[in-house]
Amino acid sequence: MALFRDRSDGVVAAQAANGNGTAEPSRRVDTARYDLKTRVHRQLIERLDLAKLSSLPSDVVQQQIRRIVEDMLVADETPLSRQEREDLVREVQDETFGLGPIEPLMQDPTVADILVNGAHEVYVERRGKLERTNAIFRDDAHLLQIIDRIVSAVGRRVDESSPMVDARLPDGSRINAIIPPLALDGPVLSIRRFAVDPLKMSDLIVNGTVTPALADVLRGAVQARLNILVSGGTGAGKTTLLNVLSNAIPATERIVTIEDSAELQLQQDHVVRLETRPPNIEGKGAVAQRDLVRNALRMRPDRIVVGEVRGGEVLDMLQAMNTGHDGSLSTVHANSSRDALSRLETMILMSGLALPVRAMRDYIASALDAIVHVARLSDGTRKVVRVTEIVGMEEDVITSQDIFIFEQGRLGQAGYEPEETQLLKAQATASRLDVVAGRSSLVAQLTALAQQAGSRQAAGDLLLLLAVFIGIGAAVGGWRTGSAGGALVAGIVSGFLPVGYFLYKRQRRLQRFQERFADAVDMISRSMRAGNALTSAIQLVGEEMADPIGQEFRQVAEEIRLGLDPTEALGGLKTRVPSEDVAFFCTAVNIQRVAGGNLAEILDRLSDVIRKRFELLSHARVLSSQQRYAAIFVGLSPVVFSILFYFISPGYFDPLIESPSAPMLVGGGLLMQIIGFAVIWRMARIKV
């Protein structure tokens, strides 16, 4: 019997249609299913060699990951049907390398918009109509994690200090996210997707957006260098139509495009693309469209294409049209062609220039040649409903005439095969030795110690290493003493050798980490002040700073990128680097994620505290150096002298070795020596 009855993530393969033909969604989160997926996801990240992951082709990585997850599900022994196992494998892949529950929607070519209204409501637009899907996030924190992954990848940030964000995905999709407290019912994510292959005029004819006659007129208008404004409501298809019109520009001309979020896909060779920049956390560094329009005038453009005019940049755009840059194109939000003219007047006033109404309208009439109005109809189709020619001025009114009008359903005139060991730390299927070792608390502690020392050995390897040392020590002890007690003591002492080595390596590594940790915190703070997200700032530290700081922060960044919650990734950092400074850093970040606040300012103060603590600790180490060296001398003296006596006089210890009480005496002496060394060392350590 299968454990799960229905899917919680993704889109159902066959949607049950209701009265209006949309899917019947389910808001329930299957806790058992999600716990299994989360458990497998975490195990997968632990087993991946994150340092080598990015260097491999994505298709190879996906293939290897799929096989590993399948093996993990088999090893988990949870009863699953074949379809449920396939679904879970795909969902874990989506959580690791995609956008979680909405990744299948991102791969669906029929989806134009993805609208996420909180964790449990996901809508899509297909063929102009909205549909509710069965995609669902666990909770708001899960949705926030996906949003942060999206915006971090493109160098943007979203948090309490910057709760709204616009960004562009690598495939050209435009996203907008807004989070609490501005979004009252949870985070909201909107994704506008664009076709991989840009639409052509012939596609618009097939879709019924334009008629063949209108298509010829629009092509001719663009080639004749008329200044055209595309108007329409939200989602009407203004950018798509602008992109199609831009393709009619001759390839011999120099085109400069200006956009808030780059969406245009011009196919000409001589294209210069400019994009605005939002302010950083301090409110500085913003570059508006108006600045880019002014700069574009100095770039010798034949045509200027502005993605959308929204404010004062319209004045500079009209100025360009009036000063020899004919054939320029742009879009504007408006409900009709006449409303578009009124909107232009309002935006001129937003530029801060107080022009008389007559002067504004003269300016508009002399700049514009035509307005193409596009609308989304009630059946979901998008059509050009009106093409208006700007004739001129008559008294104080801009005169125009309609060339094409849509009436009563018609438009009439009036993208190698590597070794698997490069990707994984171990084989795809966990060895029985690792499974046994993972259940041992002693080996778990040794594994944690090895990680703190910078080693990334698996639990099974460490168990094997410990067994080899104990076995060699016991064999040598038994051979030299001829007794089981001697073998036991020698085996125990030998078992402590790798522990001592890891302790030494951990201390050295921790010291190097603390020497530069304040610089790492400063780098994160500066990066966030420049407008980067926390994940991007952590990735920057991993790339720019030397190990061990670079190694640790690279691992944190990779874990977050692969879908691990930032709180858990920082918890792993705190475990691998047992430092109070790191604990302070992780706590500050986690508190800011929950309660909000200026994280850059918090990190500035934290870096000052870390530097002062390190200076005080260094001074304390100098003062206590005599006690530490005394502890080392006292602890090693008996061992060194015993070795010297053994080589100078080989029979010196024979009476002791032959004595039946030798194991007890030697063991007791070693135990007291260790205790004494630990006490002196503890006294010499000064905590700051």
Helices and strands as residue ranges (DSSP letters): H 31-47, H 50-53, H 58-76, H 82-97, G 100-102, H 103-106, E 111-117, E 122-126, E 129-132, H 140-153, E 164-168, E 174-178, E 188-192, H 201-207, H 212-223, E 228-232, H 238-246, E 255-259, E 271-275, H 289-296, E 303-306, H 313-322, E 329-333, H 337-350, H 357-367, E 370-376, E 382-394, E 397-407, E 410-413, G 420-422, H 432-438, H 441-452, H 459-481, H 484-529, H 534-544, H 549-561, H 566-576, H 580-595, H 599-623, H 625-648, H 654-658, H 662-684
